[in-house]
Each structure stands twice: as structure tokens, then as C-alpha cells.
Amino acid sequence: MLTKAELQKKWESLTFTDDFIFSRVMHDEDICRQVVELILGVRIGKIFSWGS
């Protein structure tokens, strides 16, 4: 089992490319839209989720 300090260090080392962080960030519609717009270079009107 990880100590609190080890867990904190592991959490702080996560980046946007980590699957968990990417998933959590992309669940926020505003952030998701901004990321997609930056990647594609186009304006996005509405984000739809296939699961909704």
C-alpha cells in the first residue's frame, strides 16, 4: 500500500496524457470543446456524448 506522500507524488506526476486524467478532463464539456478546437483549428458549436 502506498503512503500518503507516495500517493501525493504519484498524483502530482500525472499529465494530460494519462488515461485517467484525459478521461476526467474530457468529461467537462467546456474543456473538451476547447481542446478539440485547439487540435482541429476550427470552432466547435456543441459537444455530444454517445453515452448520453
All heavy atoms as TSV, in Angstrom:
chain	resi	resn	atom	element	x	y	z
A	1	MET	N	N	0.844	-1.183	0.000
A	1	MET	CA	C	0.000	0.000	0.000
A	1	MET	C	C	0.887	1.243	0.000
A	1	MET	O	O	1.889	1.297	0.686
A	1	MET	CB	C	-0.911	-0.022	1.218
A	1	MET	CG	C	-1.847	1.133	1.286
A	1	MET	SD	S	-3.115	0.787	2.507
A	1	MET	CE	C	-4.397	1.740	1.849
A	2	LEU	N	N	0.496	2.241	-0.782
A	2	LEU	CA	C	1.265	3.472	-0.880
A	2	LEU	C	C	1.048	4.360	0.338
A	2	LEU	O	O	-0.062	4.435	0.858
A	2	LEU	CB	C	0.860	4.258	-2.127
A	2	LEU	CG	C	1.157	3.639	-3.482
A	2	LEU	CD1	C	0.548	4.481	-4.592
A	2	LEU	CD2	C	2.641	3.488	-3.686
A	3	THR	N	N	2.100	5.037	0.740
A	3	THR	CA	C	1.962	6.014	1.814
A	3	THR	C	C	1.312	7.268	1.242
A	3	THR	O	O	1.234	7.445	0.017
A	3	THR	CB	C	3.330	6.390	2.415
A	3	THR	OG1	O	4.081	7.091	1.415
A	3	THR	CG2	C	4.087	5.173	2.900
A	4	LYS	N	N	0.868	8.148	2.108
A	4	LYS	CA	C	0.242	9.383	1.668
A	4	LYS	C	C	1.215	10.200	0.820
A	4	LYS	O	O	0.836	10.760	-0.206
A	4	LYS	CB	C	-0.230	10.195	2.867
A	4	LYS	CG	C	-1.036	11.402	2.495
A	4	LYS	CD	C	-1.603	12.091	3.714
A	4	LYS	CE	C	-2.417	13.293	3.301
A	4	LYS	NZ	N	-3.022	13.955	4.444
A	5	ALA	N	N	2.485	10.258	1.218
A	5	ALA	CA	C	3.499	11.007	0.473
A	5	ALA	C	C	3.736	10.386	-0.909
A	5	ALA	O	O	3.868	11.107	-1.902
A	5	ALA	CB	C	4.806	11.057	1.255
A	6	GLU	N	N	3.782	9.055	-0.973
A	6	GLU	CA	C	3.977	8.373	-2.258
A	6	GLU	C	C	2.781	8.602	-3.178
A	6	GLU	O	O	2.947	8.826	-4.379
A	6	GLU	CB	C	4.187	6.873	-2.039
A	6	GLU	CG	C	5.498	6.522	-1.378
A	6	GLU	CD	C	5.570	5.063	-0.958
A	6	GLU	OE1	O	4.518	4.466	-0.616
A	6	GLU	OE2	O	6.685	4.526	-0.969
A	7	LEU	N	N	1.589	8.540	-2.613
A	7	LEU	CA	C	0.372	8.773	-3.387
A	7	LEU	C	C	0.340	10.206	-3.907
A	7	LEU	O	O	0.008	10.442	-5.074
A	7	LEU	CB	C	-0.862	8.478	-2.538
A	7	LEU	CG	C	-2.203	8.531	-3.240
A	7	LEU	CD1	C	-2.251	7.566	-4.412
A	7	LEU	CD2	C	-3.313	8.209	-2.264
A	8	GLN	N	N	0.718	11.161	-3.068
A	8	GLN	CA	C	0.754	12.570	-3.476
A	8	GLN	C	C	1.751	12.773	-4.619
A	8	GLN	O	O	1.457	13.447	-5.600
A	8	GLN	CB	C	1.131	13.467	-2.285
A	8	GLN	CG	C	1.151	14.948	-2.606
A	8	GLN	CD	C	-0.223	15.519	-2.871
A	8	GLN	OE1	O	-1.230	15.032	-2.345
A	8	GLN	NE2	N	-0.293	16.527	-3.695
A	9	LYS	N	N	2.917	12.166	-4.503
A	9	LYS	CA	C	3.935	12.288	-5.547
A	9	LYS	C	C	3.443	11.681	-6.854
A	9	LYS	O	O	3.623	12.254	-7.926
A	9	LYS	CB	C	5.226	11.607	-5.106
A	9	LYS	CG	C	6.355	11.775	-6.071
A	9	LYS	CD	C	7.641	11.163	-5.545
A	9	LYS	CE	C	8.770	11.358	-6.544
A	9	LYS	NZ	N	10.029	10.811	-6.077
A	10	LYS	N	N	2.788	10.524	-6.762
A	10	LYS	CA	C	2.256	9.865	-7.961
A	10	LYS	C	C	1.182	10.748	-8.603
A	10	LYS	O	O	1.168	10.924	-9.818
A	10	LYS	CB	C	1.687	8.496	-7.586
A	10	LYS	CG	C	1.206	7.691	-8.765
A	10	LYS	CD	C	0.784	6.302	-8.347
A	10	LYS	CE	C	0.180	5.546	-9.483
A	10	LYS	NZ	N	1.053	4.586	-10.090
A	11	TRP	N	N	0.285	11.320	-7.811
A	11	TRP	CA	C	-0.781	12.185	-8.309
A	11	TRP	C	C	-0.186	13.407	-9.012
A	11	TRP	O	O	-0.608	13.792	-10.088
A	11	TRP	CB	C	-1.689	12.613	-7.158
A	11	TRP	CG	C	-2.720	13.612	-7.568
A	11	TRP	CD1	C	-2.720	14.933	-7.300
A	11	TRP	CD2	C	-3.907	13.369	-8.336
A	11	TRP	NE1	N	-3.825	15.539	-7.840
A	11	TRP	CE2	C	-4.566	14.610	-8.479
A	11	TRP	CE3	C	-4.464	12.234	-8.900
A	11	TRP	CZ2	C	-5.761	14.731	-9.179
A	11	TRP	CZ3	C	-5.658	12.362	-9.604
A	11	TRP	CH2	C	-6.298	13.598	-9.733
A	12	GLU	N	N	0.829	14.018	-8.406
A	12	GLU	CA	C	1.447	15.215	-8.971
A	12	GLU	C	C	2.205	14.926	-10.263
A	12	GLU	O	O	2.424	15.828	-11.069
A	12	GLU	CB	C	2.379	15.856	-7.942
A	12	GLU	CG	C	1.629	16.481	-6.786
A	12	GLU	CD	C	2.529	16.949	-5.658
A	12	GLU	OE1	O	3.751	16.717	-5.719
A	12	GLU	OE2	O	1.992	17.545	-4.705
A	13	SER	N	N	2.598	13.672	-10.481
A	13	SER	CA	C	3.347	13.331	-11.687
A	13	SER	C	C	2.436	13.036	-12.882
A	13	SER	O	O	2.917	12.892	-14.007
A	13	SER	CB	C	4.254	12.121	-11.429
A	13	SER	OG	O	3.484	10.942	-11.284
A	14	LEU	N	N	1.118	12.973	-12.667
A	14	LEU	CA	C	0.198	12.697	-13.765
A	14	LEU	C	C	0.134	13.881	-14.713
A	14	LEU	O	O	0.251	15.027	-14.304
A	14	LEU	CB	C	-1.205	12.402	-13.227
A	14	LEU	CG	C	-1.352	11.140	-12.397
A	14	LEU	CD1	C	-2.768	11.038	-11.852
A	14	LEU	CD2	C	-0.998	9.898	-13.188
A	15	THR	N	N	-0.029	13.591	-15.986
A	15	THR	CA	C	-0.159	14.631	-17.004
A	15	THR	C	C	-1.436	14.391	-17.807
A	15	THR	O	O	-2.130	13.390	-17.625
A	15	THR	CB	C	1.046	14.615	-17.973
A	15	THR	OG1	O	1.017	13.393	-18.720
A	15	THR	CG2	C	2.362	14.746	-17.228
A	16	PHE	N	N	-1.706	15.304	-18.723
A	16	PHE	CA	C	-2.882	15.212	-19.582
A	16	PHE	C	C	-2.888	13.927	-20.400
A	16	PHE	O	O	-3.945	13.440	-20.798
A	16	PHE	CB	C	-2.918	16.440	-20.502
A	16	PHE	CG	C	-4.118	16.506	-21.378
A	16	PHE	CD1	C	-5.368	16.813	-20.857
A	16	PHE	CD2	C	-4.016	16.269	-22.733
A	16	PHE	CE1	C	-6.484	16.868	-21.670
A	16	PHE	CE2	C	-5.121	16.326	-23.559
A	16	PHE	CZ	C	-6.362	16.633	-23.018
A	17	THR	N	N	-1.716	13.351	-20.658
A	17	THR	CA	C	-1.647	12.134	-21.471
A	17	THR	C	C	-1.976	10.874	-20.679
A	17	THR	O	O	-2.125	9.807	-21.263
A	17	THR	CB	C	-0.257	11.979	-22.110
A	17	THR	OG1	O	0.722	11.920	-21.076
A	17	THR	CG2	C	0.047	13.136	-23.050
A	18	ASP	N	N	-2.115	10.988	-19.375
A	18	ASP	CA	C	-2.528	9.846	-18.554
A	18	ASP	C	C	-3.995	9.547	-18.854
A	18	ASP	O	O	-4.828	10.459	-18.927
A	18	ASP	CB	C	-2.346	10.199	-17.071
A	18	ASP	CG	C	-2.834	9.088	-16.167
A	18	ASP	OD1	O	-2.077	8.111	-15.988
A	18	ASP	OD2	O	-3.978	9.186	-15.684
A	19	ASP	N	N	-4.343	8.286	-19.048
A	19	ASP	CA	C	-5.715	7.895	-19.412
A	19	ASP	C	C	-6.758	8.427	-18.433
A	19	ASP	O	O	-7.807	8.924	-18.844
A	19	ASP	CB	C	-5.841	6.378	-19.516
A	19	ASP	CG	C	-5.144	5.806	-20.734
A	19	ASP	OD1	O	-4.875	6.575	-21.684
A	19	ASP	OD2	O	-4.875	4.604	-20.743
A	20	PHE	N	N	-6.481	8.313	-17.135
A	20	PHE	CA	C	-7.442	8.768	-16.133
A	20	PHE	C	C	-7.662	10.278	-16.218
A	20	PHE	O	O	-8.799	10.746	-16.264
A	20	PHE	CB	C	-6.971	8.386	-14.723
A	20	PHE	CG	C	-7.834	8.951	-13.643
A	20	PHE	CD1	C	-9.069	8.403	-13.356
A	20	PHE	CD2	C	-7.408	10.046	-12.904
A	20	PHE	CE1	C	-9.878	8.933	-12.363
A	20	PHE	CE2	C	-8.204	10.582	-11.903
A	20	PHE	CZ	C	-9.440	10.027	-11.638
A	21	ILE	N	N	-6.578	11.028	-16.265
A	21	ILE	CA	C	-6.686	12.488	-16.316
A	21	ILE	C	C	-7.361	12.924	-17.613
A	21	ILE	O	O	-8.249	13.781	-17.613
A	21	ILE	CB	C	-5.296	13.150	-16.173
A	21	ILE	CG1	C	-4.670	12.808	-14.813
A	21	ILE	CG2	C	-5.381	14.657	-16.374
A	21	ILE	CD1	C	-5.441	13.314	-13.609
A	22	PHE	N	N	-6.965	12.333	-18.740
A	22	PHE	CA	C	-7.576	12.674	-20.025
A	22	PHE	C	C	-9.084	12.439	-19.978
A	22	PHE	O	O	-9.875	13.289	-20.392
A	22	PHE	CB	C	-6.938	11.845	-21.143
A	22	PHE	CG	C	-7.462	12.190	-22.506
A	22	PHE	CD1	C	-6.953	13.273	-23.195
A	22	PHE	CD2	C	-8.450	11.419	-23.101
A	22	PHE	CE1	C	-7.438	13.601	-24.463
A	22	PHE	CE2	C	-8.925	11.731	-24.358
A	22	PHE	CZ	C	-8.420	12.819	-25.041
A	23	SER	N	N	-9.476	11.300	-19.443
A	23	SER	CA	C	-10.901	10.973	-19.352
A	23	SER	C	C	-11.654	11.978	-18.487
A	23	SER	O	O	-12.723	12.449	-18.862
A	23	SER	CB	C	-11.073	9.566	-18.775
A	23	SER	OG	O	-12.433	9.297	-18.540
A	24	ARG	N	N	-11.094	12.316	-17.332
A	24	ARG	CA	C	-11.758	13.255	-16.428
A	24	ARG	C	C	-11.865	14.643	-17.056
A	24	ARG	O	O	-12.896	15.303	-16.966
A	24	ARG	CB	C	-11.016	13.348	-15.096
A	24	ARG	CG	C	-10.998	12.057	-14.306
A	24	ARG	CD	C	-12.369	11.503	-14.012
A	24	ARG	NE	N	-13.137	12.445	-13.243
A	24	ARG	CZ	C	-14.458	12.428	-13.118
A	24	ARG	NH1	N	-15.153	11.485	-13.720
A	24	ARG	NH2	N	-15.077	13.317	-12.408
A	25	VAL	N	N	-10.799	15.083	-17.721
A	25	VAL	CA	C	-10.807	16.402	-18.356
A	25	VAL	C	C	-11.816	16.440	-19.499
A	25	VAL	O	O	-12.574	17.400	-19.631
A	25	VAL	CB	C	-9.388	16.768	-18.867
A	25	VAL	CG1	C	-9.424	17.960	-19.803
A	25	VAL	CG2	C	-8.457	17.036	-17.690
A	26	MET	N	N	-11.855	15.398	-20.297
A	26	MET	CA	C	-12.739	15.391	-21.460
A	26	MET	C	C	-14.215	15.227	-21.093
A	26	MET	O	O	-15.086	15.448	-21.927
A	26	MET	CB	C	-12.300	14.319	-22.452
A	26	MET	CG	C	-10.922	14.581	-23.044
A	26	MET	SD	S	-10.728	16.225	-23.749
A	26	MET	CE	C	-11.210	15.890	-25.422
A	27	HIS	N	N	-14.501	14.887	-19.849
A	27	HIS	CA	C	-15.895	14.824	-19.405
A	27	HIS	C	C	-16.473	16.209	-19.141
A	27	HIS	O	O	-17.680	16.368	-19.024
A	27	HIS	CB	C	-16.025	13.963	-18.139
A	27	HIS	CG	C	-16.249	12.525	-18.444
A	27	HIS	ND1	N	-15.215	11.651	-18.681
A	27	HIS	CD2	C	-17.388	11.812	-18.581
A	27	HIS	CE1	C	-15.705	10.459	-18.926
A	27	HIS	NE2	N	-17.016	10.525	-18.888
A	28	ASP	N	N	-15.617	17.214	-19.060
A	28	ASP	CA	C	-16.068	18.596	-18.885
A	28	ASP	C	C	-16.282	19.182	-20.285
A	28	ASP	O	O	-15.339	19.339	-21.054
A	28	ASP	CB	C	-15.017	19.396	-18.120
A	28	ASP	CG	C	-15.454	20.820	-17.862
A	28	ASP	OD1	O	-15.690	21.557	-18.857
A	28	ASP	OD2	O	-15.564	21.194	-16.685
A	29	GLU	N	N	-17.540	19.486	-20.619
A	29	GLU	CA	C	-17.880	19.899	-21.983
A	29	GLU	C	C	-17.095	21.127	-22.444
A	29	GLU	O	O	-16.608	21.172	-23.584
A	29	GLU	CB	C	-19.377	20.179	-22.102
A	29	GLU	CG	C	-19.811	20.535	-23.511
A	29	GLU	CD	C	-21.303	20.784	-23.637
A	29	GLU	OE1	O	-22.068	20.270	-22.809
A	29	GLU	OE2	O	-21.686	21.489	-24.577
A	30	ASP	N	N	-16.944	22.122	-21.586
A	30	ASP	CA	C	-16.228	23.338	-21.979
A	30	ASP	C	C	-14.753	23.061	-22.254
A	30	ASP	O	O	-14.192	23.531	-23.245
A	30	ASP	CB	C	-16.366	24.425	-20.911
A	30	ASP	CG	C	-17.785	24.963	-20.810
A	30	ASP	OD1	O	-18.484	24.992	-21.844
A	30	ASP	OD2	O	-18.194	25.340	-19.704
A	31	ILE	N	N	-14.123	22.285	-21.377
A	31	ILE	CA	C	-12.712	21.949	-21.578
A	31	ILE	C	C	-12.552	21.076	-22.820
A	31	ILE	O	O	-11.654	21.294	-23.628
A	31	ILE	CB	C	-12.118	21.260	-20.337
A	31	ILE	CG1	C	-12.109	22.228	-19.152
A	31	ILE	CG2	C	-10.712	20.757	-20.625
A	31	ILE	CD1	C	-11.707	21.597	-17.836
A	32	CYS	N	N	-13.439	20.109	-22.979
A	32	CYS	CA	C	-13.394	19.216	-24.140
A	32	CYS	C	C	-13.476	20.030	-25.425
A	32	CYS	O	O	-12.689	19.826	-26.357
A	32	CYS	CB	C	-14.531	18.207	-24.070
A	32	CYS	SG	S	-14.573	17.050	-25.453
A	33	ARG	N	N	-14.410	20.965	-25.483
A	33	ARG	CA	C	-14.585	21.787	-26.675
A	33	ARG	C	C	-13.306	22.576	-26.968
A	33	ARG	O	O	-12.834	22.628	-28.108
A	33	ARG	CB	C	-15.746	22.755	-26.505
A	33	ARG	CG	C	-15.950	23.644	-27.739
A	33	ARG	CD	C	-17.053	24.688	-27.595
A	33	ARG	NE	N	-18.325	24.093	-27.269
A	33	ARG	CZ	C	-18.924	24.177	-26.069
A	33	ARG	NH1	N	-18.339	24.824	-25.092
A	33	ARG	NH2	N	-20.082	23.616	-25.854
A	34	GLN	N	N	-12.719	23.176	-25.935
A	34	GLN	CA	C	-11.509	23.968	-26.132
A	34	GLN	C	C	-10.351	23.111	-26.653
A	34	GLN	O	O	-9.613	23.537	-27.550
A	34	GLN	CB	C	-11.107	24.643	-24.826
A	34	GLN	CG	C	-12.061	25.742	-24.404
A	34	GLN	CD	C	-11.702	26.323	-23.058
A	34	GLN	OE1	O	-10.537	26.384	-22.691
A	34	GLN	NE2	N	-12.705	26.765	-22.306
A	35	VAL	N	N	-10.208	21.913	-26.100
A	35	VAL	CA	C	-9.131	21.013	-26.541
A	35	VAL	C	C	-9.335	20.612	-27.998
A	35	VAL	O	O	-8.406	20.675	-28.807
A	35	VAL	CB	C	-9.039	19.763	-25.632
A	35	VAL	CG1	C	-8.110	18.719	-26.226
A	35	VAL	CG2	C	-8.592	20.145	-24.231
A	36	VAL	N	N	-10.554	20.225	-28.357
A	36	VAL	CA	C	-10.839	19.810	-29.733
A	36	VAL	C	C	-10.627	20.980	-30.694
A	36	VAL	O	O	-10.057	20.818	-31.775
A	36	VAL	CB	C	-12.269	19.229	-29.852
A	36	VAL	CG1	C	-12.648	18.986	-31.302
A	36	VAL	CG2	C	-12.381	17.951	-29.041
A	37	GLU	N	N	-11.066	22.176	-30.299
A	37	GLU	CA	C	-10.862	23.349	-31.146
A	37	GLU	C	C	-9.379	23.630	-31.370
A	37	GLU	O	O	-8.957	23.963	-32.483
A	37	GLU	CB	C	-11.546	24.572	-30.529
A	37	GLU	CG	C	-13.046	24.538	-30.640
A	37	GLU	CD	C	-13.734	25.711	-29.978
A	37	GLU	OE1	O	-13.094	26.458	-29.201
A	37	GLU	OE2	O	-14.938	25.895	-30.234
A	38	LEU	N	N	-8.584	23.505	-30.315
A	38	LEU	CA	C	-7.144	23.730	-30.446
A	38	LEU	C	C	-6.506	22.705	-31.376
A	38	LEU	O	O	-5.668	23.044	-32.221
A	38	LEU	CB	C	-6.471	23.663	-29.076
A	38	LEU	CG	C	-6.653	24.885	-28.183
A	38	LEU	CD1	C	-6.117	24.600	-26.785
A	38	LEU	CD2	C	-5.944	26.093	-28.785
A	39	ILE	N	N	-6.908	21.448	-31.225
A	39	ILE	CA	C	-6.321	20.378	-32.044
A	39	ILE	C	C	-6.725	20.522	-33.511
A	39	ILE	O	O	-5.881	20.426	-34.405
A	39	ILE	CB	C	-6.737	18.991	-31.506
A	39	ILE	CG1	C	-6.079	18.750	-30.145
A	39	ILE	CG2	C	-6.371	17.893	-32.494
A	39	ILE	CD1	C	-6.601	17.536	-29.412
A	40	LEU	N	N	-8.009	20.766	-33.768
A	40	LEU	CA	C	-8.508	20.817	-35.141
A	40	LEU	C	C	-8.363	22.188	-35.795
A	40	LEU	O	O	-8.415	22.303	-37.016
A	40	LEU	CB	C	-9.982	20.398	-35.190
A	40	LEU	CG	C	-10.289	18.978	-34.737
A	40	LEU	CD1	C	-11.791	18.725	-34.802
A	40	LEU	CD2	C	-9.532	17.961	-35.579
A	41	GLY	N	N	-8.241	23.230	-34.980
A	41	GLY	CA	C	-8.130	24.580	-35.523
A	41	GLY	C	C	-9.432	25.102	-36.092
A	41	GLY	O	O	-9.430	25.943	-36.985
A	42	VAL	N	N	-10.557	24.574	-35.591
A	42	VAL	CA	C	-11.881	25.032	-36.039
A	42	VAL	C	C	-12.759	25.294	-34.819
A	42	VAL	O	O	-12.516	24.771	-33.735
A	42	VAL	CB	C	-12.577	23.997	-36.957
A	42	VAL	CG1	C	-11.805	23.801	-38.236
A	42	VAL	CG2	C	-12.779	22.675	-36.250
A	43	ARG	N	N	-13.791	26.091	-35.019
A	43	ARG	CA	C	-14.733	26.392	-33.941
A	43	ARG	C	C	-15.731	25.248	-33.818
A	43	ARG	O	O	-16.258	24.764	-34.816
A	43	ARG	CB	C	-15.464	27.694	-34.265
A	43	ARG	CG	C	-16.374	28.179	-33.210
A	43	ARG	CD	C	-15.664	29.252	-32.382
A	43	ARG	NE	N	-16.609	29.959	-31.565
A	43	ARG	CZ	C	-16.814	29.693	-30.281
A	43	ARG	NH1	N	-16.109	28.762	-29.695
A	43	ARG	NH2	N	-17.694	30.364	-29.582
A	44	ILE	N	N	-15.993	24.811	-32.588
A	44	ILE	CA	C	-16.935	23.720	-32.312
A	44	ILE	C	C	-18.170	24.319	-31.640
A	44	ILE	O	O	-18.052	25.080	-30.678
A	44	ILE	CB	C	-16.312	22.666	-31.370
A	44	ILE	CG1	C	-15.016	22.111	-31.933
A	44	ILE	CG2	C	-17.315	21.565	-31.042
A	44	ILE	CD1	C	-15.175	21.305	-33.190
A	45	GLY	N	N	-19.339	23.982	-32.142
A	45	GLY	CA	C	-20.572	24.522	-31.580
A	45	GLY	C	C	-21.058	23.759	-30.366
A	45	GLY	O	O	-21.248	24.310	-29.298
A	46	LYS	N	N	-21.239	22.479	-30.486
A	46	LYS	CA	C	-21.804	21.659	-29.410
A	46	LYS	C	C	-21.089	20.327	-29.372
A	46	LYS	O	O	-20.802	19.738	-30.407
A	46	LYS	CB	C	-23.308	21.456	-29.664
A	46	LYS	CG	C	-24.028	20.598	-28.677
A	46	LYS	CD	C	-24.298	21.320	-27.368
A	46	LYS	CE	C	-25.137	20.445	-26.455
A	46	LYS	NZ	N	-24.940	20.697	-25.074
A	47	ILE	N	N	-20.827	19.862	-28.174
A	47	ILE	CA	C	-20.213	18.553	-27.968
A	47	ILE	C	C	-21.318	17.579	-27.561
A	47	ILE	O	O	-22.096	17.858	-26.657
A	47	ILE	CB	C	-19.151	18.607	-26.848
A	47	ILE	CG1	C	-18.041	19.592	-27.185
A	47	ILE	CG2	C	-18.600	17.221	-26.552
A	47	ILE	CD1	C	-17.123	19.151	-28.293
A	48	PHE	N	N	-21.394	16.437	-28.245
A	48	PHE	CA	C	-22.375	15.416	-27.913
A	48	PHE	C	C	-21.637	14.162	-27.452
A	48	PHE	O	O	-20.629	13.792	-28.028
A	48	PHE	CB	C	-23.238	15.057	-29.129
A	48	PHE	CG	C	-24.144	16.167	-29.577
A	48	PHE	CD1	C	-23.747	17.030	-30.567
A	48	PHE	CD2	C	-25.380	16.343	-28.973
A	48	PHE	CE1	C	-24.564	18.058	-30.985
A	48	PHE	CE2	C	-26.210	17.371	-29.378
A	48	PHE	CZ	C	-25.809	18.239	-30.398
A	49	SER	N	N	-22.182	13.520	-26.446
A	49	SER	CA	C	-21.620	12.281	-25.957
A	49	SER	C	C	-22.451	11.118	-26.489
A	49	SER	O	O	-23.684	11.164	-26.460
A	49	SER	CB	C	-21.633	12.268	-24.427
A	49	SER	OG	O	-21.291	11.001	-23.951
A	50	TRP	N	N	-21.780	10.086	-26.984
A	50	TRP	CA	C	-22.506	8.916	-27.481
A	50	TRP	C	C	-23.250	8.214	-26.366
A	50	TRP	O	O	-24.228	7.549	-26.592
A	50	TRP	CB	C	-21.550	7.934	-28.141
A	50	TRP	CG	C	-20.994	8.451	-29.431
A	50	TRP	CD1	C	-19.730	8.882	-29.658
A	50	TRP	CD2	C	-21.688	8.604	-30.666
A	50	TRP	NE1	N	-19.600	9.302	-30.950
A	50	TRP	CE2	C	-20.788	9.134	-31.599
A	50	TRP	CE3	C	-22.990	8.352	-31.077
A	50	TRP	CZ2	C	-21.136	9.418	-32.918
A	50	TRP	CZ3	C	-23.330	8.618	-32.380
A	50	TRP	CH2	C	-22.415	9.146	-33.274
A	51	GLY	N	N	-22.777	8.375	-25.137
A	51	GLY	CA	C	-23.412	7.710	-24.000
A	51	GLY	C	C	-24.585	8.464	-23.421
A	51	GLY	O	O	-25.277	7.988	-22.547
A	52	SER	N	N	-24.873	9.674	-23.912
A	52	SER	CA	C	-25.947	10.492	-23.349
A	52	SER	C	C	-27.250	10.263	-24.072
A	52	SER	O	O	-27.325	10.073	-25.227
A	52	SER	CB	C	-25.604	11.975	-23.429
A	52	SER	OG	O	-24.470	12.250	-22.670
